[in-house]
C-alpha cells in the first residue's frame, strides 16, 4: 500500500480542499443511506393507512415523503459539489505530478539519461500522472462515500433489523473476498504487461526520433515487426488479467442477485412471523440495490488500483533516483571573477566502470585558451563534464576563481560557462527561443549581434519567419552548419567568463570555418576558453595544449613546442597529415 499512500499524499497537498471533499463524501454517504430507509418508511406507513380515513397516517406519510424528497435534493446537491471539487483536485494533482516529475528529471545527470530512453520517461511521466488523476478522481468522487457507508453506516443497519443486516454484510464480505482473490491472481501479470507497455512506448519513440535512419536503411518492415512482437507480449500478459476481472465481475453479479433474492425470501418469512415490517423489507431491498451498484463500482476501482500500481511504482522509482551532483544545503552562488580554472589532482571513474581520469592537474589563467587533444576516450570530454559538474571527481578538486565548484550552487557554476557542443543541440522551438536559452531577456538587436558574430545573421534573416522560424526536432529544418552557427551565437549571447568549445566548427565547410574561427577569436578574447579538438589544425593558436592519453595529461605546451618534442602530439599530427 506504500505506493498508494504516496499518491494520496501528493493529492493531499491541497489539504483544505481534501478536507472539504471528505466531508462532502460523508454527507453523500449519509444521504444515500437515508434514501432507502425513508422510502421504506413511506411504504410502511402507506401500507398501514389502508383508507383515506386514516388522516394521521396520511399526514405522517406526507411528512416522510417531504423528508424523503429533501434528502433526495440534498443528495443530488452534495453529489454535484463532490464531483466538481473532485474533478478540480484530480486535475491539479495530475499537473502537479507531471511538474514534479519533469523538474526532477531535468536535474538528473547525463548518466541517468544515457540509460533511460526519453520515450520511456515520457511514458512513465504520463502514465503515472494519469494514474493519479484517474484514481484520485474515482476515489474522491465515487468511492470515498462507498467505503464510508460500508465501514460505518452498514453496521448501523443492524439496529434496524439485524437479520436482514446480516444478509447485506454477507454481500459485502463476498465482494471483498472475490476482489482480494483476483488481486492476488493478477498483480504479477499486470506488472509484466506494464513492463511491455513501457517497452512499446520506448521502441516507438526511438524509431520516430530516428525516422531518417530507419528509412535510409530500409528498416520499415523490421521496425514494424519489432513493434508487433512487443504488442504480442502486451496482449499475452494483459489478456489473462482481463479474464480474471471479467470472471470476478460475473461472480459478483451472481452474488448480488442472490443477495436480493435472499433479502426478499428472508424478509417474507420474517414478515409472516412478525419479525419484520413491509417497510423494513423495502428499505433493505433498496439498501441492497444501492450497495450492489456501489460495490461493483468499488470492485472496478480496486481493479484499476491493481492495474495502475506498476505505473505508480515506475513513476516513484524515477523520483527516487538521486542526482550525483546535488547542491549542498544553502550553497552560495559562485562569485563571478575573471575565469581562473584549476584542476588539482582530479581522478574520476564512472559508476561501475574503470577509472577514466588519473591525477589531472591543470591551471588555465583568466583569458587563456587551453586545448585538450588526444585519442577518443582519453578523458578530454570527461574533464569538461567535471568542470560543469555533470559529475563530481572521486579525488581532487576543481576550482573556479579559487572556489571549489562543489561548495557553490550548481546553477551558478553552469551559468558561468558557455558551451558549444559537438552535436549542435537545438530545441524544437523558434530560432529566437533557442538563442535566448542563455539570455532570456535579450532583445532582437542583441540576438542579431550574436548571429553576426557567429556568421549566422545572413541565413537567419533569410529564413521564412526569421527569428520566429521553428527549427524542427533537434534542429532538423536547418543544415548542420546552420545549427552549429546558431549554437555559437547562443554561447556568445550568454556572455560567460568561461567557454567550452567541443569541436565547435566541426560541421562547417572550410570557408565558413575560417570566418567563424575569426569570430570565435573575438568571442574568446578576455574569456578562459577550453577547446576540445580532434582536428589539430584548429588548436594551433592555443596558449597551451594538453595532450591526454589513458586519462592522464602526458604532454603540455604550445603547438610548435610539442611538435619539436616529437612525442605523442607530434605523432597525432603526423597521423592526421597522413590521413
C-alpha positions in Angstrom: 0.0 0.0 0.0 3.0 2.3 0.2 2.8 3.4 -3.4 -0.9 4.4 -3.0 -0.1 6.3 0.2 2.5 8.3 -1.7 0.0 9.1 -4.4 -2.6 10.1 -1.8 0.0 12.4 -0.1 0.5 14.1 -3.5 -3.3 14.7 -3.7 -3.3 15.8 -0.1 -1.1 18.8 -0.9 -4.4 20.7 -1.3 -5.3 20.0 2.4 -8.3 22.3 2.7 -9.9 21.0 -0.5 -9.3 17.5 0.6 -11.0 18.0 3.9 -14.0 19.6 2.2 -14.1 16.7 -0.2 -14.1 14.1 2.6 -16.8 16.0 4.4 -18.9 16.1 1.2 -18.4 12.3 0.7 -19.6 11.7 4.3 -22.7 13.8 3.6 -23.3 11.8 0.4 -22.9 8.5 2.2 -25.4 9.6 4.9 -27.9 11.0 2.5 -27.8 7.9 0.2 -28.1 5.6 3.2 -31.2 7.6 4.4 -32.8 7.5 1.0 -33.9 3.8 1.0 -34.7 3.9 4.7 -37.1 6.8 4.3 -38.6 5.2 1.2 -39.2 2.0 3.2 -40.8 4.1 6.0 -43.1 5.7 3.4 -44.2 2.3 2.0 -44.7 1.0 5.6 -46.9 3.9 6.5 -48.9 3.8 3.3 -49.4 0.1 3.8 -50.9 0.8 7.3 -53.1 3.7 6.2 -55.4 1.4 4.3 -58.2 4.0 3.6 -58.4 7.8 3.2 -60.0 7.9 6.7 -56.6 7.3 8.4 -55.8 11.0 8.4 -53.0 10.8 10.9 -51.2 8.1 9.0 -51.6 10.1 5.8 -50.1 13.2 7.4 -47.2 11.1 8.7 -46.7 9.7 5.2 -46.8 13.2 3.8 -44.1 14.3 6.3 -42.0 11.3 5.4 -42.4 12.0 1.7 -41.3 15.6 2.2 -38.3 14.4 4.2 -37.5 11.8 1.6 -37.7 14.5 -1.2 -35.5 16.8 0.8 -32.9 14.1 1.3 -33.0 13.4 -2.4 -32.5 17.0 -3.3 -29.7 17.4 -0.8 -28.1 14.2 -2.0 -28.1 15.5 -5.6 -26.6 18.8 -4.5 -23.9 17.1 -2.4 -23.1 14.7 -5.2 -22.7 17.6 -7.7 -20.5 19.5 -5.3 -18.3 16.5 -4.6 -18.0 15.8 -8.3 -17.0 19.4 -9.1 -14.4 19.5 -6.3 -13.0 16.0 -7.1 -12.6 16.9 -10.8 -10.6 20.0 -9.9 -8.5 18.3 -7.3 -7.7 15.4 -9.7 -6.6 17.8 -12.5 -4.5 19.8 -10.0 -2.9 16.5 -8.8 -2.2 15.4 -12.4 -0.5 18.6 -13.4 1.4 18.7 -10.1 2.6 15.2 -10.6 3.8 16.0 -14.1 5.6 19.1 -13.0 7.3 17.3 -10.1 8.5 14.5 -12.4 9.6 17.0 -15.1 11.5 19.2 -12.6 13.2 16.2 -11.1 14.3 14.5 -14.3 15.8 17.8 -15.6 18.1 17.8 -12.6 19.4 14.3 -13.2 22.9 13.9 -14.7 23.6 12.7 -18.3 24.5 9.3 -17.0 20.8 8.8 -15.9 19.5 9.9 -19.3 22.0 7.7 -21.0 20.4 4.6 -19.5 16.8 5.8 -19.7 15.2 6.4 -23.1 13.3 9.7 -23.4 10.3 7.8 -24.8 10.2 5.6 -21.7 10.5 8.6 -19.4 7.6 10.3 -21.2 5.5 7.1 -20.9 6.3 6.9 -17.2 5.5 10.5 -16.5 2.2 10.5 -18.4 1.1 7.0 -17.1 2.0 7.9 -13.5 0.2 11.3 -13.7 -2.8 9.8 -15.4 -2.9 7.1 -12.8 -3.0 9.6 -10.0 -5.7 11.6 -11.9 -7.9 8.6 -12.5 -7.5 7.0 -9.1 -7.9 10.3 -7.3 -11.0 11.2 -9.3 -12.6 7.8 -8.7 -11.7 7.8 -5.0 -12.9 11.2 -4.0 -15.8 11.5 -6.4 -17.3 8.0 -6.1 -15.6 5.6 -3.8 -15.0 7.5 -0.6 -18.7 7.6 0.2 -18.9 3.9 -0.6 -16.2 3.0 1.8 -17.7 5.3 4.5 -21.1 3.7 4.0 -19.7 0.1 4.1 -17.5 0.8 7.2 -19.8 2.9 9.3 -23.4 3.1 8.1 -23.8 -0.6 7.1 -23.2 -1.8 10.6 -25.8 0.7 11.9 -28.3 -1.1 9.7 -28.1 -3.9 12.4 -30.2 -1.6 14.6 -32.9 -1.5 12.0 -33.2 -5.3 11.6 -30.2 -7.4 12.4 -31.4 -10.5 10.5 -31.7 -8.6 7.2 -28.5 -6.6 8.0 -26.6 -9.9 8.1 -27.5 -10.6 4.5 -26.1 -7.2 3.5 -22.9 -7.7 5.5 -22.5 -11.1 3.8 -22.9 -9.4 0.4 -20.1 -7.1 1.2 -17.9 -9.9 2.5 -18.4 -11.9 -0.8 -17.4 -8.8 -2.8 -14.3 -8.3 -0.6 -13.2 -11.9 -0.9 -13.6 -12.1 -4.6 -11.8 -8.8 -5.1 -8.9 -9.9 -2.9 -8.6 -13.3 -4.7 -8.5 -11.6 -8.2 -5.9 -9.1 -7.0 -3.7 -11.8 -5.7 -4.1 -13.7 -9.0 -3.4 -10.7 -11.3 -0.9 -8.4 -9.7 2.2 -10.2 -11.2 0.7 -10.4 -14.6 -0.3 -6.8 -14.7 3.2 -5.8 -13.7 4.6 -7.8 -16.7 2.0 -6.3 -19.0 3.0 -2.8 -17.9 6.7 -3.6 -18.5 5.9 -4.4 -22.1 3.7 -1.3 -22.5 6.6 0.9 -21.4 8.9 -1.0 -23.8 6.3 -0.3 -26.6 6.5 3.4 -26.0 10.3 3.4 -25.8 10.6 1.4 -29.1 8.2 3.7 -30.9 9.9 6.9 -29.7 13.3 5.5 -30.6 12.2 4.8 -34.2 10.3 8.0 -34.6 13.2 10.1 -33.3 15.5 8.4 -35.9 13.0 8.1 -38.8 15.5 9.3 -41.3 17.9 6.5 -40.3 15.0 3.9 -40.4 14.1 5.0 -43.9 17.6 5.2 -45.2 18.4 1.7 -44.1 15.0 0.3 -45.2 14.1 -0.7 -41.7 10.4 -0.1 -42.0 9.4 -3.7 -42.1 11.9 -4.7 -39.4 10.8 -1.9 -37.1 7.1 -2.8 -37.6 7.9 -6.4 -36.9 9.7 -5.4 -33.6 6.7 -3.3 -32.7 4.3 -6.1 -33.4 6.3 -8.5 -31.3 6.1 -6.2 -28.3 2.3 -5.7 -28.9 2.0 -9.5 -28.8 3.8 -9.6 -25.5 1.4 -6.9 -24.1 -1.6 -9.0 -25.2 0.0 -12.2 -23.9 0.3 -10.8 -20.4 -2.7 -8.4 -20.3 -5.5 -10.7 -21.5 -5.2 -13.2 -18.6 -5.6 -10.3 -16.2 -8.7 -9.1 -18.1 -10.1 -12.7 -18.0 -9.8 -12.8 -14.2 -11.5 -9.5 -13.7 -14.3 -10.5 -16.2 -14.8 -13.7 -14.1 -14.9 -11.7 -10.9 -17.5 -9.3 -12.4 -19.7 -12.2 -13.4 -19.4 -13.8 -10.0 -20.2 -10.6 -8.1 -23.3 -10.1 -10.3 -24.5 -13.5 -9.4 -23.7 -12.9 -5.7 -25.7 -9.6 -5.8 -28.7 -11.3 -7.4 -28.6 -14.0 -4.8 -28.4 -11.3 -2.1 -31.6 -9.5 -3.3 -33.4 -12.9 -3.6 -32.3 -13.8 -0.1 -33.5 -10.5 1.3 -36.9 -11.0 -0.3 -37.1 -14.6 0.9 -35.9 -14.0 4.5 -37.9 -10.7 4.7 -41.1 -12.6 3.6 -40.5 -15.2 6.3 -39.8 -12.6 8.9 -42.9 -10.6 7.9 -45.1 -13.7 8.2 -43.6 -14.3 11.7 -43.9 -10.7 12.8 -40.2 -10.1 13.0 -40.0 -7.5 10.1 -42.3 -4.9 8.6 -43.0 -4.3 4.9 -41.2 -1.0 5.2 -38.1 -2.7 6.6 -38.1 -5.2 3.7 -38.4 -2.4 1.2 -35.6 -0.4 2.9 -33.3 -3.4 2.8 -34.0 -4.1 -0.8 -33.2 -0.5 -1.6 -30.0 -0.7 0.5 -29.0 -3.9 -1.3 -29.5 -2.4 -4.7 -27.6 0.7 -3.7 -24.8 -1.4 -2.2 -24.6 -3.6 -5.3 -24.2 -0.7 -7.6 -21.6 0.9 -5.3 -19.7 -2.3 -4.7 -19.5 -3.1 -8.4 -18.0 0.4 -8.8 -15.7 -0.3 -5.9 -14.6 -3.6 -7.5 -13.8 -1.7 -10.7 -11.9 0.8 -8.6 -9.8 -1.9 -6.9 -9.2 -3.5 -10.3 -7.9 -0.2 -11.5 -5.7 0.1 -8.4 -4.0 -3.1 -9.3 -3.7 -2.1 -13.0 -2.2 1.3 -12.2 0.2 0.1 -9.5 3.1 -0.6 -11.9 2.6 2.8 -13.4 2.8 4.4 -10.0 5.8 2.3 -9.0 7.7 3.3 -12.2 6.8 7.0 -11.6 8.1 6.9 -8.0 11.1 4.9 -8.9 12.3 7.8 -11.2 11.5 10.3 -8.5 13.7 8.2 -6.1 16.7 8.5 -8.5 19.2 10.8 -6.9 21.4 13.3 -8.7 25.1 12.5 -8.2 25.8 16.2 -8.0 23.2 17.6 -5.6 23.7 21.1 -4.2 24.9 21.3 -0.6 22.3 22.8 1.7 22.4 26.6 1.5 25.1 26.7 -1.1 26.1 30.2 -2.1 26.3 31.3 -5.7 29.7 31.3 -7.5 31.2 34.7 -7.3 31.8 35.9 -10.8 35.5 36.5 -11.4 38.0 36.7 -14.3 37.7 33.0 -15.0 40.7 31.3 -13.4 40.2 27.5 -13.7 42.2 24.9 -11.7 42.2 21.1 -11.5 44.1 19.8 -8.5 44.8 16.0 -8.6 41.5 15.2 -10.2 40.7 11.5 -10.5 37.4 10.1 -11.7 35.6 6.9 -12.8 32.1 6.4 -14.0 29.9 4.3 -11.6 30.5 0.6 -12.3 33.4 1.3 -14.6 37.2 1.7 -14.5 38.9 5.0 -13.7 38.8 7.5 -16.6 41.0 10.3 -15.2 44.1 9.8 -13.0 45.5 12.7 -11.0 44.8 15.5 -13.6 46.5 18.9 -12.8 45.9 21.9 -14.9 45.7 25.7 -14.4 44.0 27.9 -17.0 44.7 31.6 -16.3 42.0 34.2 -16.9 41.6 34.8 -20.6 43.8 31.9 -21.7 43.0 29.4 -24.5 43.6 25.8 -23.5 43.2 23.0 -26.0 42.5 19.4 -24.9 43.6 16.8 -27.5 44.1 13.1 -27.6 42.5 10.0 -29.0 38.9 9.2 -28.4 38.3 8.0 -24.8 41.4 9.7 -23.5 39.5 11.8 -20.9 39.1 15.2 -22.6 35.3 15.4 -22.6 35.2 13.9 -19.1 37.3 16.8 -17.8 34.9 19.4 -19.2 31.9 17.4 -17.9 33.5 17.6 -14.4 34.1 21.4 -14.8 30.4 21.8 -15.5 29.5 19.5 -12.6 27.7 16.8 -14.6 29.8 14.6 -12.3 32.0 15.3 -9.2 35.6 14.0 -9.0 36.3 10.9 -6.9 39.5 12.6 -5.7 41.0 16.1 -6.0 39.2 19.4 -6.5 38.1 21.7 -9.3 38.1 25.5 -8.6 36.8 28.5 -10.5 38.4 31.7 -9.3 39.5 29.9 -6.1 36.1 28.5 -5.3 35.5 24.7 -5.2 32.7 24.0 -7.6 31.2 21.6 -5.1 30.8 24.3 -2.5 28.7 26.6 -4.6 25.3 26.3 -6.3 25.2 24.1 -9.4 23.2 26.6 -11.3 25.7 29.4 -10.7 28.6 27.1 -11.9 26.9 26.3 -15.2 25.8 30.0 -15.6 29.5 30.9 -15.7 30.2 28.5 -18.5 29.2 28.8 -22.2 29.3 25.6 -24.2 29.2 24.9 -27.9 28.6 21.1 -28.1 30.0 18.8 -30.7 26.4 18.0 -31.7 24.5 21.2 -32.1 21.7 20.7 -29.6 18.6 22.7 -30.5 15.1 22.6 -29.1 12.1 22.2 -31.4 11.2 25.9 -31.0 11.9 29.1 -32.7 15.4 30.5 -33.5 14.7 33.2 -31.0 13.8 30.7 -28.2 17.0 28.7 -28.9 19.2 31.8 -28.8 17.6 33.0 -25.6 18.4 29.9 -23.7 21.4 31.6 -22.2 20.0 35.1 -22.0 16.2 35.1 -21.7 15.8 38.9 -21.8 17.9 39.5 -24.9 16.2 41.8 -27.5 16.3 41.3 -31.2 19.2 43.6 -31.6 21.3 41.5 -29.2 20.2 38.3 -31.0 21.3 39.6 -34.4 24.6 40.9 -33.0 25.3 37.4 -31.7 24.3 35.9 -35.0 26.6 38.3 -36.8 29.4 37.3 -34.6 28.8 33.6 -35.5 28.3 34.3 -39.2 24.6 33.3 -38.8 22.9 36.6 -39.4 22.5 36.1 -43.2 20.8 32.8 -43.1 18.6 33.7 -40.1 17.2 36.8 -41.9 16.6 34.6 -45.0 14.5 32.1 -43.1 10.8 32.2 -43.8 9.9 33.7 -40.4 13.3 35.0 -39.4 13.9 34.7 -35.7 10.4 33.2 -35.4 11.2 30.2 -37.6 10.7 26.9 -35.8 13.9 24.8 -36.3 12.3 21.4 -36.0 13.2 18.5 -33.7 16.9 18.6 -33.0 17.1 21.4 -35.5 16.2 19.1 -38.4 14.9 22.0 -40.5 18.4 23.5 -40.7 21.7 22.3 -42.2 24.5 21.1 -40.0 26.5 24.2 -40.5 23.5 26.4 -39.7 22.8 24.5 -36.5 26.4 24.9 -35.4 26.5 28.6 -36.1 23.3 29.1 -34.0 24.9 27.2 -31.2 27.9 29.5 -31.4 25.6 32.5 -31.4 23.8 31.1 -28.3 27.1 30.8 -26.4 28.1 34.4 -27.4 24.8 35.7 -26.2 25.2 34.1 -22.8 28.4 36.1 -22.4 30.1 33.8 -19.8 33.6 34.2 -18.4 34.5 30.6 -19.4 33.9 28.9 -22.8 34.0 25.3 -23.7 34.2 24.6 -27.4 33.6 21.0 -28.1 34.5 20.6 -31.8 32.7 23.9 -32.3 33.5 24.2 -36.0 33.3 20.5 -37.0 30.2 20.8 -39.1 31.3 23.8 -41.2 32.8 24.0 -44.6 36.3 25.4 -44.9 35.3 28.9 -46.0 32.7 29.3 -43.2 35.0 27.7 -40.7 37.6 30.4 -41.4 35.0 33.1 -40.9 33.6 31.6 -37.7 37.2 30.9 -36.3 37.8 34.7 -36.7 34.6 35.4 -34.9 35.4 32.9 -32.2 38.7 34.6 -31.6 36.8 37.8 -30.9 34.4 35.9 -28.6 37.3 34.2 -26.8 39.1 37.5 -26.1 39.0 38.1 -22.3 37.5 34.7 -21.6 39.0 31.5 -20.4 38.5 29.0 -23.2 38.8 25.3 -23.4 38.8 23.7 -26.9 38.2 20.0 -27.3 39.5 19.2 -30.7 40.3 16.2 -32.9 41.3 18.3 -35.9 44.6 19.5 -34.6 44.8 22.4 -37.1 42.1 24.1 -35.0 44.3 24.4 -31.9 47.4 26.0 -33.5 46.8 29.3 -31.8 46.0 27.9 -28.3 48.1 29.3 -25.4 48.6 25.8 -24.1 47.8 22.3 -25.5 47.1 19.5 -23.1 47.7 16.1 -24.6 45.6 13.3 -23.0 46.3 9.6 -23.1 44.6 7.0 -20.9 43.2 9.5 -18.5 46.4 11.4 -17.9 48.0 14.6 -19.3 51.1 13.2 -20.9 52.3 16.4 -22.6 51.6 20.1 -22.4 52.9 23.1 -24.2 52.4 25.2 -27.3 51.8 23.8 -30.8 55.3 24.4 -32.0 57.0 23.2 -28.8 55.0 20.0 -28.8 55.9 19.4 -32.5 59.6 20.0 -31.7 59.4 17.4 -28.9 58.5 14.7 -31.4 56.3 12.9 -28.8 52.7 11.9 -28.6 51.3 15.1 -30.0 53.7 15.1 -33.0 52.6 11.5 -33.7 48.9 12.6 -33.7 49.7 15.4 -36.1 51.6 13.0 -38.4 48.7 10.6 -38.3 46.3 13.3 -39.4 48.5 14.6 -42.1 49.0 11.1 -43.5 45.2 10.5 -43.4 
